[in-house]
Amino acid sequence: MLVLVLSLLTSLGTTIFMYFNGSRKRWSWLLSLACQPLWLAVIFLTEAWGLLPLNIVMTVLAIRGWVKWKEIL
């Protein structure tokens, strides 16, 4: 049940992030960053180790996006 709830939360958060990122909302990067620990929990609970590099890259990209968009927007 925990994995299901975490999976739904991560999917919802990522979908919302993508929507508002497309609308050029800078705070959307913070939402992406907030979703990464949830993804990490799903990775560990389901032992989906192949997603771990993606989680690391997405964390770095969220931080980069937050910093870069401060300069642009």
Backbone bond lengths (Angstrom), bond angles and torsions (degrees), N, CA, C in turn:
res aa  C-N    CA-C-N  psi(-1)  N-CA   C-N-CA  omega(-1)  CA-C   N-CA-C  phi
1 M - - - 1.452 - - 1.537 111.04 -
2 L 1.328 115.92 -40.45 1.460 120.47 179.34 1.526 111.33 -60.48
3 V 1.325 115.85 -43.25 1.470 119.98 179.80 1.523 110.09 -63.20
4 L 1.307 116.96 -40.39 1.464 120.68 178.69 1.527 110.97 -61.75
5 V 1.315 116.80 -47.84 1.470 120.85 -179.56 1.522 110.28 -62.94
6 L 1.332 118.10 -46.16 1.464 121.16 178.63 1.524 111.42 -62.11
7 S 1.320 116.56 -40.86 1.467 120.47 178.89 1.525 111.40 -62.70
8 L 1.308 116.05 -42.30 1.463 120.01 178.48 1.527 111.58 -66.18
9 L 1.333 116.88 -41.77 1.459 120.43 178.78 1.523 111.75 -64.56
10 T 1.330 116.60 -42.18 1.464 119.24 179.61 1.520 110.99 -67.13
11 S 1.308 116.47 -39.97 1.467 119.58 178.01 1.525 111.15 -63.82
12 L 1.318 116.78 -44.57 1.461 121.21 179.31 1.528 110.55 -63.65
13 G 1.327 116.69 -47.66 1.458 120.34 179.93 1.510 113.10 -60.87
14 T 1.322 116.37 -42.65 1.468 120.55 -179.96 1.531 110.73 -67.48
15 T 1.317 117.17 -38.91 1.463 120.74 178.08 1.528 110.65 -64.26
16 I 1.320 116.59 -44.53 1.471 120.12 178.06 1.522 110.12 -63.48
17 F 1.340 117.06 -42.48 1.461 120.93 177.21 1.527 110.57 -56.75
18 M 1.317 117.12 -48.92 1.463 120.52 -177.40 1.525 111.34 -62.12
19 Y 1.317 116.77 -40.04 1.462 120.43 -179.54 1.531 110.52 -62.95
20 F 1.317 116.42 -52.10 1.464 119.47 -176.58 1.524 112.69 -75.01
21 N 1.315 117.22 -25.17 1.453 119.58 174.34 1.526 109.42 -66.42
22 G 1.309 116.52 -38.96 1.457 121.08 176.27 1.517 112.48 -65.51
23 S 1.325 116.24 -22.66 1.461 121.24 176.45 1.529 111.18 -92.77
24 R 1.308 116.10 10.40 1.474 123.46 177.08 1.526 113.00 59.33
25 K 1.317 116.18 42.89 1.460 121.45 174.74 1.526 107.95 -93.51
26 R 1.322 116.10 116.65 1.463 119.88 -175.01 1.526 111.68 -61.22
27 W 1.320 118.14 -37.23 1.458 120.94 -177.68 1.528 112.65 -63.62
28 S 1.325 116.75 -15.26 1.469 119.01 179.45 1.528 110.91 -61.53
29 W 1.344 117.20 -28.91 1.473 119.71 177.58 1.519 111.00 -65.61
30 L 1.329 117.28 -33.12 1.463 120.24 177.05 1.528 110.84 -68.23
31 L 1.327 116.22 -35.90 1.465 120.02 175.74 1.528 110.04 -63.67
32 S 1.331 116.14 -43.52 1.459 119.97 177.26 1.521 110.49 -59.91
33 L 1.308 116.34 -43.14 1.460 120.75 179.47 1.528 111.02 -64.55
34 A 1.318 116.86 -38.19 1.467 121.20 178.64 1.528 111.99 -67.35
35 C 1.325 117.50 -27.84 1.467 121.57 -179.67 1.536 112.50 -76.43
36 Q 1.303 117.13 -23.32 1.464 119.73 -173.23 1.532 113.96 -62.53
37 P 1.344 120.01 -41.18 1.476 117.82 175.32 1.531 113.02 -62.59
38 L 1.341 115.88 -32.70 1.474 118.68 176.75 1.525 110.26 -66.14
39 W 1.349 115.56 -43.21 1.461 118.99 176.49 1.525 110.51 -60.89
40 L 1.331 116.19 -40.71 1.462 120.33 179.48 1.527 110.58 -61.45
41 A 1.321 117.06 -41.01 1.470 120.58 177.18 1.527 110.70 -62.26
42 V 1.326 117.01 -43.60 1.470 120.25 177.97 1.528 110.33 -61.47
43 I 1.321 116.23 -42.52 1.473 120.65 179.78 1.526 110.29 -59.10
44 F 1.327 117.39 -46.88 1.462 120.57 -178.56 1.530 112.28 -69.73
45 L 1.318 116.43 -41.60 1.465 119.43 -178.67 1.525 112.83 -67.53
46 T 1.321 116.67 -33.46 1.469 119.85 -178.93 1.526 112.51 -99.69
47 E 1.340 115.63 -2.54 1.466 121.94 -177.90 1.530 111.84 55.40
48 A 1.316 115.06 39.51 1.475 121.88 178.47 1.526 107.95 -90.81
49 W 1.321 116.67 68.22 1.463 122.64 -171.82 1.528 113.10 -63.25
50 G 1.288 117.83 -22.69 1.454 120.93 178.33 1.525 112.83 -65.55
51 L 1.333 116.82 -20.16 1.465 121.04 178.72 1.529 112.74 -86.58
52 L 1.323 117.21 -10.46 1.461 120.22 -177.88 1.533 113.09 -61.24
53 P 1.341 119.29 -45.57 1.471 117.99 176.20 1.526 112.57 -59.96
54 L 1.318 117.36 -37.27 1.469 120.96 177.85 1.519 110.31 -63.33
55 N 1.317 117.48 -41.77 1.456 121.67 178.74 1.525 111.25 -61.29
56 I 1.310 116.75 -41.42 1.467 121.10 178.55 1.526 110.32 -65.01
57 V 1.328 116.51 -46.90 1.461 120.96 -179.73 1.526 110.69 -63.26
58 M 1.310 117.87 -42.23 1.465 120.72 -179.59 1.522 111.60 -65.27
59 T 1.322 117.12 -34.44 1.461 120.92 176.25 1.525 110.26 -64.76
60 V 1.329 116.28 -46.78 1.467 120.97 178.44 1.530 110.53 -62.04
61 L 1.325 117.08 -43.22 1.466 120.33 -179.67 1.534 112.35 -66.37
62 A 1.321 117.17 -34.70 1.463 119.97 177.95 1.529 110.62 -66.31
63 I 1.320 116.30 -41.81 1.465 120.01 177.30 1.526 109.72 -65.06
64 R 1.312 116.25 -44.89 1.474 120.98 179.49 1.534 110.88 -61.41
65 G 1.331 116.62 -44.68 1.458 120.89 179.67 1.522 111.65 -61.08
66 W 1.323 116.86 -43.08 1.463 121.40 179.18 1.528 110.51 -60.27
67 V 1.334 116.05 -44.81 1.472 120.45 -179.08 1.522 111.12 -69.78
68 K 1.320 117.32 -47.50 1.464 121.46 -177.14 1.527 112.30 -63.97
69 W 1.332 117.22 -40.97 1.452 119.88 -177.13 1.519 111.61 -70.50
70 K 1.324 117.46 -19.69 1.462 119.72 174.74 1.532 109.57 -65.12
71 E 1.326 115.84 -35.79 1.455 121.15 179.46 1.538 111.40 -74.73
72 I 1.318 116.85 -33.10 1.472 121.76 -173.28 1.525 111.69 -86.67
73 L 1.319 116.38 -47.60 1.483 119.74 -173.45 1.495 112.37 -89.92
